[in-house]
Amino acid sequence: MGVLLLVHVLLVAVAASAPAADAWGKEGHYMVCKIAESFLTEEASTAVKELLPGWAGGDLAEACSWADTVRFRYKWSSPLHFADTPGDCEFNYARDCHNTKGEKDMCVVGAINNYTAALKDSSSPYDPSESLMFLAHFVGDIHQPLHCGHTDDLGGNTIKVHWYRRQSNLHKVWDVNVIETAMKDFYDNDQSTMIQAIQQNITEEWANEEKQWETCRSRTKTCAEKYAAESAKLACTAYEGVEQESTLEDDYFFAALPVVQKRIAQGGVRLAAILNKIFGGKSRLQIQSS
Ligand SMILES: [Zn+2]
């Protein structure tokens, strides 16, 4: 009994010290990168394959969660997965893009700009393979609304909720629970069927707006600030009506699922646009030249 209790205490302690913000689960990142692959130019596709480590087998999607596996080995990279805000539904780079020590640019927006610049610059000291895997992962993360959640609850991580009957937290609901429930209920637990459904939406339901997804007025190197601003706004809606120990079920699920699917689609389309811009080639997408 004593040992069991100790084990329990240790497990709780481990859970409590879990990272401030996780990431789309493996599925979310995989889907973002799979969708991106389908929008790459031939030149970009070749360049990406050459940069990927051997274990990825030439598939960008296989390498899309690598950044999560190194976030403890590369401790400095941990704050690069998110950009929390004070909760005013807006993202302000100067105010919000820093780590807990106040070092500037240490957030997901800064990271996307940084690794995009590194991949464009052949004299960059960064390992290009790692830059590519970081970029592909962070473009996914920035589209998960709770990665631009509120600072005081660590992007929803400290808001304990019940997802139907299971214990979860608000951040995890958006990282994995919505996707898992959708896969189970609608896609026969088959990831490729869900990816196909999202791709079909891109060419049909979202065909008109899709062209706008990768354009922005920002003069920064990428449009990452815009993506964070969108997520910060969506995060505010995600928090609505949610309190400690809230039970989230069908109502919440059916409101969240279309948002999750669209964010995965936008992440994929935009990642492809960024990579096409870096590696060149004639793109199917309309990419701003500036
Ligand atoms: Zn992440």
Boltz pocket constraint, residues with backbone or C-beta under 6 A from the ligand:
constraints:
  - pocket:
      binder: B
      contacts: [[A, 21], [A, 22], [A, 23], [A, 24], [A, 67], [A, 68], [A, 81], [A, 137], [A, 141]]
      max_distance: 6.0
